[in-house]
Amino acid sequence: MFYEVEIPEPETDRKQISAMVVLNPADSRRLLAKATVVLPEVQNAWKNGMIIIARGITTAFITEELFGIQVEPKAGQTVGMVCNGITTSNIGPPPSTRHVIRQGEVVEDADSNVEILNFGPDDVFIKGANAVDTEGNAGIYVASVKAGTIGMAWPILTPRDCHLIISVSLEKLVPSVIEAAKYTGLYRFKYSTGLPIKLVPVPLAKVITEIQAFAILAGVRAYHIGSGGVGGSEGSVHLALEGDAERVERAFELAKSVKGEPQVSLPDTFSVTSAADYDYDALAQLAVLKGL
């Protein structure tokens, strides 16, 4: 479900204006990170509770915003990724180990699988996603037979009513996460360009896209009007912003501030570097993970 945001109604005595913005994928990730860290749930958990930041590329941006640091290579912060035209995984260590935060302090050498067992209803788990639909359903690629991070976290977070926040760009918009999930699975595919995956729907997560981000940060209505491009704008998201002139001006300044974010940097080591090396055999590529 999309994160609920209350946008002020247009004031009749104020001029209403519109603006159009194009955000490249890294721009969007920076915007999402800025919105995520100011959420009341995150701020409360930062002061009074616990936050776990799952490994991921968008969450690398969130780590940067929370701590005022630089995380490089950002794609090294994730395990699974899509790059160089295939699905693969990073086999190197993450550049940042600031995964678990308790009352604003990093828990050194923390194991998220252990620390999450201490979670209560005011604590926050932050993750990215691979798909989102217009109903606010998020989906996460899983190449692990153990269901990865979300397989560990979701059964704990849900019964405890913890906050599961998923920040995901409209670059990843699909018609239906539930429908798409039916046609994925680790053992479903005979051939694959990279690691075979299962798209796992994540119900009850609070989903933040660029639309919610602009509402949270500037109080404007954002409308997804198009996507894509060339020359570095492949995957870009195009938005119309509308509202009181003062708020739209603020939103446009925000958009300008994230423009030009450097393209996401890649790690050096991957589990699969070429699907052709495995004759595109899905199970042969999955076997590289050795049951992880």
C-alpha positions as CSV (number, residue, x, y, z in Angstrom):
1,M,0.0,0.0,0.0
2,F,1.2,3.5,-0.7
3,Y,2.4,5.5,2.2
4,E,-0.5,7.8,3.3
5,V,0.2,11.4,2.8
6,E,-2.1,14.3,3.5
7,I,-1.7,17.0,0.8
8,P,-3.2,20.4,1.7
9,E,-6.2,21.4,-0.4
10,P,-5.5,24.2,-2.9
11,E,-6.1,27.6,-1.4
12,T,-8.5,29.7,-3.4
13,D,-6.6,32.9,-2.7
14,R,-3.3,31.5,-3.9
15,K,-2.1,31.0,-7.5
16,Q,-2.0,27.5,-8.7
17,I,0.9,26.5,-11.0
18,S,2.3,23.3,-12.6
19,A,5.9,22.1,-13.3
20,M,7.3,19.2,-15.2
21,V,10.4,17.3,-14.2
22,V,12.4,14.4,-15.6
23,L,14.3,12.4,-13.1
24,N,17.0,9.9,-14.1
25,P,17.2,6.7,-11.9
26,A,19.9,8.0,-9.6
27,D,18.0,11.3,-9.2
28,S,14.9,9.4,-8.2
29,R,16.8,7.4,-5.6
30,R,18.2,10.5,-4.0
31,L,14.7,12.0,-3.9
32,L,13.3,8.8,-2.3
33,A,16.1,8.8,0.2
34,K,15.4,12.3,1.3
35,A,11.7,11.6,1.8
36,T,12.3,8.3,3.6
37,V,14.6,9.7,6.3
38,V,12.1,12.5,7.3
39,L,9.2,10.1,7.8
40,P,7.7,10.4,11.3
41,E,8.2,6.7,11.8
42,V,11.8,6.8,10.9
43,Q,12.5,9.9,13.0
44,N,10.8,8.3,16.0
45,A,12.7,5.0,15.6
46,W,16.0,7.0,15.2
47,K,15.4,8.7,18.6
48,N,13.6,6.0,20.6
49,G,13.8,2.6,18.9
50,M,15.5,0.5,16.2
51,I,16.0,0.8,12.5
52,I,17.3,-1.9,10.2
53,I,18.4,-0.8,6.7
54,A,18.3,-3.8,4.3
55,R,21.1,-4.1,1.8
56,G,20.2,-2.5,-1.5
57,I,21.0,0.3,-3.9
58,T,18.2,2.7,-3.0
59,T,19.0,2.0,0.7
60,A,22.6,3.0,0.0
61,F,21.2,6.4,-0.7
62,I,19.1,6.3,2.4
63,T,22.2,5.4,4.5
64,E,24.0,8.4,3.0
65,E,21.1,10.7,3.9
66,L,20.8,9.3,7.5
67,F,24.5,9.5,8.3
68,G,25.8,12.2,6.0
69,I,28.3,9.8,4.5
70,Q,29.3,8.6,1.1
71,V,28.7,4.9,0.2
72,E,30.7,3.7,-2.8
73,P,30.2,1.7,-4.8
74,K,26.5,2.0,-4.2
75,A,25.6,-1.2,-6.0
76,G,28.1,-2.9,-3.7
77,Q,25.6,-2.3,-0.9
78,T,23.2,-4.7,-2.4
79,V,23.4,-8.5,-3.0
80,G,21.1,-9.1,-6.0
81,M,21.0,-6.6,-8.9
82,V,20.3,-6.2,-12.5
83,C,23.3,-4.9,-14.4
84,N,25.1,-5.4,-17.7
85,G,21.9,-6.9,-19.1
86,I,21.5,-9.8,-16.7
87,T,20.3,-10.6,-13.2
88,T,23.2,-11.3,-11.0
89,S,24.5,-10.8,-7.4
90,N,27.4,-9.1,-5.7
91,I,29.7,-11.5,-3.9
92,G,31.8,-8.8,-2.2
93,P,31.2,-7.2,1.2
94,P,29.1,-4.1,1.5
95,P,30.9,-0.7,1.6
96,S,28.8,0.3,4.6
97,T,28.0,-1.9,7.6
98,R,25.6,0.7,9.1
99,H,22.7,-1.7,8.9
100,V,21.3,-1.7,12.5
101,I,20.6,1.5,14.4
102,R,19.5,1.7,18.0
103,Q,18.5,5.1,19.3
104,G,20.6,6.9,16.7
105,E,23.7,4.8,17.3
106,V,25.0,2.1,14.9
107,V,25.1,-1.3,16.5
108,E,28.6,-2.5,15.5
109,D,29.0,-6.0,14.0
110,A,25.3,-6.5,14.2
111,D,23.5,-9.4,12.6
112,S,20.2,-8.2,11.2
113,N,18.8,-11.7,11.5
114,V,19.3,-11.6,15.2
115,E,18.6,-7.9,15.9
116,I,15.2,-8.0,14.2
117,L,14.0,-10.4,16.9
118,N,14.1,-7.4,19.3
119,F,11.7,-5.4,17.1
120,G,8.5,-3.9,18.4
121,P,5.7,-1.9,16.8
122,D,7.6,1.4,16.7
123,D,10.6,0.0,15.0
124,V,11.4,0.4,11.3
125,F,12.7,-1.9,8.6
126,I,13.7,-0.1,5.3
127,K,14.0,-1.9,2.0
128,G,14.0,-1.3,-1.8
129,A,12.0,-3.2,-4.4
130,N,12.1,-4.4,-8.0
131,A,8.5,-3.8,-8.9
132,V,5.5,-1.6,-7.9
133,D,2.0,-1.3,-9.3
134,T,-0.7,1.3,-9.3
135,E,-2.4,-0.4,-6.3
136,G,0.7,0.2,-4.2
137,N,1.8,-3.4,-4.2
138,A,5.6,-3.8,-4.0
139,G,7.5,-6.9,-5.3
140,I,11.0,-8.0,-4.5
141,Y,13.2,-10.3,-6.6
142,V,14.5,-13.3,-4.7
143,A,17.2,-15.6,-6.1
144,S,17.9,-17.3,-2.8
145,V,16.3,-20.7,-2.0
146,K,16.0,-19.3,1.5
147,A,14.0,-16.3,0.2
148,G,16.6,-13.7,1.0
149,T,16.2,-10.7,3.3
150,I,12.5,-10.3,2.8
151,G,12.0,-14.0,3.6
152,M,13.7,-13.4,6.9
153,A,12.1,-10.1,7.8
154,W,8.4,-10.2,6.6
155,P,7.2,-13.0,8.9
156,I,8.7,-11.2,11.9
157,L,7.7,-7.6,11.0
158,T,4.1,-8.4,10.1
159,P,2.7,-10.0,13.3
160,R,4.5,-7.4,15.4
161,D,3.0,-4.5,13.5
162,C,6.4,-3.1,12.8
163,H,6.9,-0.4,10.1
164,L,8.1,-2.0,6.8
165,I,9.0,0.9,4.5
166,I,9.7,0.2,0.9
167,S,11.2,3.0,-1.2
168,V,10.9,2.3,-4.9
169,S,11.0,4.4,-8.1
170,L,8.2,4.4,-10.6
171,E,10.9,3.3,-13.1
172,K,9.9,-0.1,-11.8
173,L,6.1,0.3,-12.4
174,V,4.4,-2.9,-13.6
175,P,0.7,-3.5,-14.4
176,S,0.2,-5.9,-11.5
177,V,2.7,-7.2,-9.0
178,I,0.4,-10.1,-8.0
179,E,-0.1,-11.1,-11.7
180,A,3.6,-10.9,-12.5
181,A,4.5,-13.0,-9.5
182,K,2.5,-15.9,-10.9
183,Y,5.0,-16.3,-13.8
184,T,8.2,-16.3,-11.8
185,G,10.1,-18.8,-9.7
186,L,13.5,-20.2,-9.0
187,Y,12.7,-23.5,-10.7
188,R,10.2,-22.3,-13.2
189,F,12.6,-21.1,-15.9
190,K,14.5,-23.4,-18.3
191,Y,16.5,-20.4,-19.7
192,S,17.4,-17.1,-18.2
193,T,19.7,-14.2,-18.9
194,G,21.2,-14.3,-15.4
195,L,20.0,-15.7,-12.1
196,P,16.4,-17.0,-12.2
197,I,14.2,-15.1,-9.7
198,K,10.9,-15.2,-7.9
199,L,9.1,-11.9,-7.6
200,V,7.8,-11.9,-4.1
201,P,4.8,-9.6,-3.4
202,V,5.1,-7.8,0.0
203,P,1.7,-6.9,1.3
204,L,1.2,-4.3,4.0
205,A,4.5,-2.5,3.3
206,K,4.3,1.3,3.3
207,V,5.5,2.1,-0.3
208,I,7.1,5.4,-1.2
209,T,7.5,6.4,-4.9
210,E,8.4,9.8,-6.4
211,I,4.7,10.7,-6.0
212,Q,4.7,10.2,-2.2
213,A,8.2,11.8,-1.9
214,F,7.1,15.1,-3.5
215,A,4.0,15.1,-1.3
216,I,6.1,14.4,1.9
217,L,8.8,16.9,1.1
218,A,6.9,19.7,-0.6
219,G,3.2,19.2,-0.2
220,V,2.4,19.0,-3.9
221,R,0.5,16.6,-6.1
222,A,2.7,14.6,-8.5
223,Y,1.4,12.8,-11.5
224,H,3.4,10.1,-13.4
225,I,3.1,11.2,-17.1
226,G,5.8,9.1,-18.8
227,S,9.0,7.2,-18.5
228,G,12.2,6.4,-20.4
229,G,14.6,8.0,-22.8
230,V,18.1,7.6,-24.3
231,G,21.6,9.0,-23.7
232,G,21.6,8.2,-20.0
233,S,17.9,8.8,-19.4
234,E,16.8,5.2,-19.9
235,G,14.7,4.4,-16.9
236,S,13.9,8.0,-16.3
237,V,10.6,9.0,-14.7
238,H,8.6,12.0,-15.9
239,L,6.3,13.9,-13.5
240,A,3.9,16.8,-13.5
241,L,3.8,18.7,-10.2
242,E,0.8,20.7,-9.2
243,G,-0.3,22.9,-6.3
244,D,0.0,26.3,-4.7
245,A,2.7,28.3,-6.4
246,E,4.9,28.4,-3.2
247,R,4.8,24.7,-2.8
248,V,5.4,23.9,-6.5
249,E,8.4,26.3,-6.4
250,R,9.7,24.4,-3.4
251,A,9.1,21.0,-5.2
252,F,10.9,22.3,-8.3
253,E,13.9,23.5,-6.4
254,L,14.0,20.1,-4.8
255,A,13.9,18.4,-8.2
256,K,16.7,20.6,-9.4
257,S,18.8,19.8,-6.3
258,V,18.7,16.0,-7.1
259,K,19.3,16.5,-10.8
260,G,22.7,15.3,-12.0
261,E,23.1,12.6,-9.3
262,P,26.0,10.4,-10.5
263,Q,25.1,7.1,-12.1
264,V,25.1,4.2,-9.7
265,S,28.6,2.7,-9.4
266,L,29.1,-1.1,-9.6
267,P,31.2,-3.5,-7.5
268,D,34.0,-5.6,-9.0
269,T,32.8,-9.1,-8.2
270,F,29.6,-10.9,-9.4
271,S,28.2,-14.4,-9.0
272,V,27.4,-14.5,-12.7
273,T,29.2,-12.3,-15.2
274,S,27.8,-13.8,-18.4
275,A,24.7,-15.9,-18.9
276,A,26.2,-17.2,-22.1
277,D,28.9,-18.9,-20.1
278,Y,26.1,-21.2,-18.8
279,D,24.4,-21.6,-22.1
280,Y,21.6,-19.5,-20.6
281,D,20.7,-22.6,-18.4
282,A,18.6,-21.1,-15.5
283,L,19.4,-23.9,-13.0
284,A,23.1,-23.9,-13.9
285,Q,23.2,-20.3,-13.0
286,L,21.2,-20.7,-9.8
287,A,23.6,-23.5,-8.7
288,V,26.3,-20.8,-8.6
289,L,24.7,-19.6,-5.3
290,K,25.3,-23.0,-3.8
291,G,22.0,-23.1,-2.0
292,L,22.2,-19.7,-0.3
